[in-house]
Amino acid sequence: MAPFGRQTMSETHEAMAHQTGDGDITFSDFQRLIRKMYFEKDIARGVEGTFMWLIAELGELAEALRSGSAEEKAEEFADVVAWLTTIANVSGVDLTAAIRKKYGHGCPGCGRFVCVCPDAGKP
């Protein structure tokens, strides 16, 4: 175990694997994990400060997509999801419920599971 009671990433992953039984981490598990690890700091920083960190991570993801290795891309995607999850925690949003409500019955535009919406107006 890491000094001073802090868990390493592998210890955290092992703990999460133990909780889920098969090593998979659900979105709900991940949101709880991020909340447990960072909530006090996140509340102190607030939504605005946390949003700025998300923007910085999006910039790092953009750079990794342009010229990074597969590992660098994966790390930056994970960072973006973590910071987005942090904002959801500070804002009191259950991401699993929000995703299920908006996308759980298909595309919000056309209602299908394979979107047939026209591309006009969407990037």
C-alpha beads as a LAMMPS data file, in Angstrom:
LAMMPS data file: protein, C-alpha beads

123 atoms
122 bonds

1 atom types
1 bond types

-500.0 500.0 xlo xhi
-500.0 500.0 ylo yhi
-500.0 500.0 zlo zhi

Masses

1 110.0

Atoms # bond

1 1 1 0.000 0.000 0.000
2 1 1 1.145 3.563 -0.665
3 1 1 2.426 5.599 2.300
4 1 1 0.134 7.669 4.516
5 1 1 -2.922 5.560 3.714
6 1 1 -3.159 6.691 0.096
7 1 1 -3.987 4.019 -2.461
8 1 1 -2.075 3.571 -5.681
9 1 1 -4.065 3.326 -8.915
10 1 1 -3.601 -0.458 -8.983
11 1 1 -4.847 -0.729 -5.390
12 1 1 -7.839 1.448 -6.277
13 1 1 -8.568 -0.689 -9.344
14 1 1 -8.281 -3.852 -7.240
15 1 1 -10.726 -2.395 -4.713
16 1 1 -13.149 -1.493 -7.496
17 1 1 -12.737 -4.931 -9.082
18 1 1 -13.546 -6.502 -5.742
19 1 1 -16.682 -4.360 -5.443
20 1 1 -17.987 -5.211 -8.913
21 1 1 -16.777 -8.812 -8.860
22 1 1 -15.367 -8.914 -12.384
23 1 1 -13.027 -5.968 -12.717
24 1 1 -15.493 -3.807 -14.644
25 1 1 -16.248 -0.343 -13.322
26 1 1 -19.733 0.975 -13.986
27 1 1 -20.384 4.663 -14.456
28 1 1 -22.046 4.716 -11.032
29 1 1 -19.005 3.031 -9.462
30 1 1 -16.720 5.551 -11.139
31 1 1 -18.785 8.524 -9.976
32 1 1 -18.710 7.210 -6.390
33 1 1 -14.959 6.613 -6.637
34 1 1 -14.274 10.143 -7.891
35 1 1 -16.534 11.547 -5.186
36 1 1 -14.722 9.575 -2.477
37 1 1 -11.277 10.593 -3.716
38 1 1 -11.819 14.267 -4.494
39 1 1 -15.147 15.656 -3.224
40 1 1 -13.765 17.908 -0.476
41 1 1 -11.252 19.482 -2.853
42 1 1 -13.881 19.723 -5.578
43 1 1 -16.390 21.530 -3.353
44 1 1 -13.698 23.980 -2.247
45 1 1 -12.728 24.638 -5.884
46 1 1 -16.350 24.984 -7.001
47 1 1 -17.935 24.422 -10.383
48 1 1 -16.149 27.332 -12.066
49 1 1 -12.663 26.281 -10.979
50 1 1 -13.373 22.655 -11.790
51 1 1 -14.704 23.602 -15.210
52 1 1 -11.401 25.339 -15.973
53 1 1 -9.569 22.087 -15.176
54 1 1 -11.921 20.249 -17.552
55 1 1 -11.099 22.735 -20.313
56 1 1 -7.370 22.227 -19.704
57 1 1 -7.846 18.457 -19.946
58 1 1 -9.817 18.865 -23.185
59 1 1 -6.816 20.731 -24.582
60 1 1 -4.532 17.882 -23.547
61 1 1 -6.926 15.403 -25.175
62 1 1 -6.907 17.448 -28.380
63 1 1 -3.110 17.343 -28.424
64 1 1 -3.068 13.585 -27.764
65 1 1 -5.561 13.014 -30.587
66 1 1 -3.308 14.964 -32.952
67 1 1 0.000 13.359 -32.098
68 1 1 -0.188 11.139 -29.018
69 1 1 0.295 7.447 -28.568
70 1 1 -2.644 5.146 -27.937
71 1 1 -1.731 5.137 -24.231
72 1 1 -1.623 8.951 -24.084
73 1 1 -5.021 9.163 -25.793
74 1 1 -6.513 6.683 -23.327
75 1 1 -5.101 8.604 -20.343
76 1 1 -6.477 11.913 -21.609
77 1 1 -9.919 10.426 -22.287
78 1 1 -9.905 9.096 -18.712
79 1 1 -8.902 12.523 -17.375
80 1 1 -11.700 14.267 -19.293
81 1 1 -14.279 11.785 -18.012
82 1 1 -12.929 12.205 -14.456
83 1 1 -13.163 16.008 -14.539
84 1 1 -16.639 15.887 -16.105
85 1 1 -17.650 13.466 -13.360
86 1 1 -16.223 15.848 -10.772
87 1 1 -18.407 18.679 -12.092
88 1 1 -21.424 16.387 -11.930
89 1 1 -20.604 15.539 -8.305
90 1 1 -20.238 19.189 -7.317
91 1 1 -23.491 19.988 -9.146
92 1 1 -25.390 17.078 -7.571
93 1 1 -26.009 15.272 -10.879
94 1 1 -26.235 11.468 -10.978
95 1 1 -24.590 10.764 -14.333
96 1 1 -26.019 7.261 -14.666
97 1 1 -29.554 8.568 -14.197
98 1 1 -28.931 11.480 -16.565
99 1 1 -27.487 9.225 -19.277
100 1 1 -30.263 6.683 -18.860
101 1 1 -32.949 9.387 -19.052
102 1 1 -31.508 11.146 -22.110
103 1 1 -30.109 8.206 -24.130
104 1 1 -31.615 5.064 -22.586
105 1 1 -34.483 4.927 -25.057
106 1 1 -32.510 5.820 -28.171
107 1 1 -31.386 9.018 -29.837
108 1 1 -32.997 12.071 -28.219
109 1 1 -33.687 13.455 -31.713
110 1 1 -35.165 10.530 -33.622
111 1 1 -35.812 8.004 -30.841
112 1 1 -33.914 5.207 -32.582
113 1 1 -30.957 3.239 -31.289
114 1 1 -29.159 3.801 -34.580
115 1 1 -29.568 7.517 -35.172
116 1 1 -31.135 8.599 -38.463
117 1 1 -31.173 12.332 -37.696
118 1 1 -29.894 14.528 -40.529
119 1 1 -26.332 15.741 -40.033
120 1 1 -27.325 19.353 -40.754
121 1 1 -26.744 21.462 -37.686
122 1 1 -24.578 18.837 -35.976
123 1 1 -20.796 18.891 -36.156

Bonds

1 1 1 2
2 1 2 3
3 1 3 4
4 1 4 5
5 1 5 6
6 1 6 7
7 1 7 8
8 1 8 9
9 1 9 10
10 1 10 11
11 1 11 12
12 1 12 13
13 1 13 14
14 1 14 15
15 1 15 16
16 1 16 17
17 1 17 18
18 1 18 19
19 1 19 20
20 1 20 21
21 1 21 22
22 1 22 23
23 1 23 24
24 1 24 25
25 1 25 26
26 1 26 27
27 1 27 28
28 1 28 29
29 1 29 30
30 1 30 31
31 1 31 32
32 1 32 33
33 1 33 34
34 1 34 35
35 1 35 36
36 1 36 37
37 1 37 38
38 1 38 39
39 1 39 40
40 1 40 41
41 1 41 42
42 1 42 43
43 1 43 44
44 1 44 45
45 1 45 46
46 1 46 47
47 1 47 48
48 1 48 49
49 1 49 50
50 1 50 51
51 1 51 52
52 1 52 53
53 1 53 54
54 1 54 55
55 1 55 56
56 1 56 57
57 1 57 58
58 1 58 59
59 1 59 60
60 1 60 61
61 1 61 62
62 1 62 63
63 1 63 64
64 1 64 65
65 1 65 66
66 1 66 67
67 1 67 68
68 1 68 69
69 1 69 70
70 1 70 71
71 1 71 72
72 1 72 73
73 1 73 74
74 1 74 75
75 1 75 76
76 1 76 77
77 1 77 78
78 1 78 79
79 1 79 80
80 1 80 81
81 1 81 82
82 1 82 83
83 1 83 84
84 1 84 85
85 1 85 86
86 1 86 87
87 1 87 88
88 1 88 89
89 1 89 90
90 1 90 91
91 1 91 92
92 1 92 93
93 1 93 94
94 1 94 95
95 1 95 96
96 1 96 97
97 1 97 98
98 1 98 99
99 1 99 100
100 1 100 101
101 1 101 102
102 1 102 103
103 1 103 104
104 1 104 105
105 1 105 106
106 1 106 107
107 1 107 108
108 1 108 109
109 1 109 110
110 1 110 111
111 1 111 112
112 1 112 113
113 1 113 114
114 1 114 115
115 1 115 116
116 1 116 117
117 1 117 118
118 1 118 119
119 1 119 120
120 1 120 121
121 1 121 122
122 1 122 123
